[in-house]
Amino acid sequence: MTQLQTTEVPAAKNPSLAPPEKLAVTLIVNGVEQTLRLAPWTTLLDALRDHLNLTGTKKGCDHGQCGACTVLVEGRRINSCLTFAVMQDGARITTIEGLARNGVLHPLQQAFIDHDAFQCGYCTPGQICSAAGLLAEGKPLTRDEIREAMSGNICRCGAYPNIVAAIEQAMGRT
């Protein structure tokens, strides 16, 4: 039996094994322009949490199924765990930290407090950001339509009736 001889090439001399270059990504987060150098596979969620220390946005399932990572990109709600930061270069991002203005809570934040629309609080930032996107869509919604539009945000504590009531308050219905 013959043995195969291989010649190992050190990673430093083999460009295909070298780590990829980090890319410059500019995001306008909560009104502040931020330029980061990120690996191409860095999710928007990880850029926010790990590179900008905005930990209000939560990492739940990391598969886009729970909605805990919901943020607003150009006013539209997205699951930040499902998009790469480089795909959002130049975009305006709003996180839970950016909803309040001059020390005054966003109407949804206040409504969530008023209606006890949270228990453990883990899903709350994603729920509120998703609801903010929903309100920005400007469609008049019934309670059932609100439930359907918010169905991508899971609350393991079961605060759904209070969440719907909070959204209705923010819509000016109560």
Helices and strands as residue ranges (DSSP letters): G 11-13, G 15-17, E 23-29, E 32-38, H 44-46, I 47-51, E 70-73, E 76-79, G 80-82, G 85-88, E 92-94, G 96-98, H 107-114, H 124-137, H 143-149, H 160-170
